[in-house]
Amino acid sequence: MITSTAFAGQRFAVLGLARSGLAAVESLLAGGAQVMAWDSREEPRRKLEGRVDLADPVTADLTGYDGVVVSPGVPLNTHPIAEAAARYGVPVIGDIELFALARPSLPAHRVVGITGTNGKSTTTALVHHILQSAALPVRMGGNIGLPVLSQSPLSAGGVYVLELSSYQIDLTHSLQCEVAALLNITPDHLDRYAGFEAYAASKARLFEMQRADQFAVFGVGDGETRAVAQREAARREASRVRSVDGADLAALQADWPSLQGPHNLQNAAVAVAIAEALGLTAMQWRPALASFRGLPHRMERVADVNGVMFINDSKATNPASTAPALAAFPPAPQRRIHWIVGGLPKGDRLDECEPWFGNVAAAYTIGDAGPRFAELLSPHMPVRRSEMMCEAIRQAMEAAHPGDVVLLSPACASFDQFRDYEARGDSFRQIVEALAHPDGDEPLAGGGAN
């Protein structure tokens, strides 16, 4: 794990003992800190009996404590821990701040921090893949994968690549990223903030923590992100700030099977700018873009069967998330998307998807939303009322021609038929494999993400 002698003799309270909370406790204990810990669930508390002071910091005496470590899921605008910590003058922090405090104890390294409303997981995974492909020591953490504190420290010259949500940035005060990136800012999580401006200000703090000689990378798709870029450009040399739209990479995108669509062109452009800020060259990042497999359930290429590509985009649980997937596969020259859509609807419209209906060869509706979506889509494309995932895949597989795409991008939640979007995506992958190879004698081409 990652820890630091800087924790020795200090006192911390940890509220919430899920993965990142437990990792924080273990890191603090290993560093010699005294720890109070609490979770409403009994099971994680039992794991720590005899090693920590089991007490709820909301009601405990926090006199002399150096910090209260909370999960990013704790809403500071409503949870009583914020007021309790303020009474004792104790800062409320997260595991990323503990990592920042531990950095001086680690071998020489660099940190990349990536934030944004959309696309940050894909971009973080892509940067990790590019650096790994270039044989650099690298760890990925933050809002993706394993908690960063639970991972072993990198050797000298390594790079920590962190996906950072606004909640994690709110709980971080001293993280100076050698490279920080902001993809976009659109309204989200407004229940946690006083308004959109406060949410945007949370994202901007990632750059305010940087020194002026460190690198900043920005997308260009919205005014709020451009405004942050302008403010940062005013305090840094021009070479330390890059705003990218991907236009210079567009001719290469056809070679990136897991990075199709305009949104992924922007993600790739930011990843390339980060890689170049770290000193990598085109000879290093170009082949990595082509070999990137994508994240599970996010435009994940799960198979090529007889020239037909099967894409698992189960993470698209609303129409706004599905729209970029439909935009990713324009006619060539005929419509080529066989769209599996439906589930538990979050509304009764598909307005965000409508500009891309011309890319769809046929729709296959499933789940509770199936009848309504069939009504909406029938004027624009052939529709099969498949009802069940297995039937939709079978029908799409029979209808698709070489060069076509069978796309699961449901624009709905999964809970009518599946436990969650991950179970839905796993089912898609398994059914494709079973239908493509009923005898089980041949694996899917490209089956699954790394």
Beta strands, then each sheet from edge to edge (+ up, - down):
strand 1: 11-15
strand 2: 34-38
strand 3: 53-54
strand 4: 67-70
strand 5: 92-93
strand 6: 109-115
strand 7: 138-142
strand 8: 158-163
strand 9: 179-182
strand 10: 215-218
strand 11: 241-243
strand 12: 300-305
strand 13: 308-312
strand 14: 337-342
strand 15: 360-366
strand 16: 383-387
strand 17: 405-408
sheet 1: 3+ 2+ 1+ 4+ 5+
sheet 2: 7+ 8+ 6+ 9+ 10+ 11+
sheet 3: 12+ 13- 17- 14- 15- 16-
end
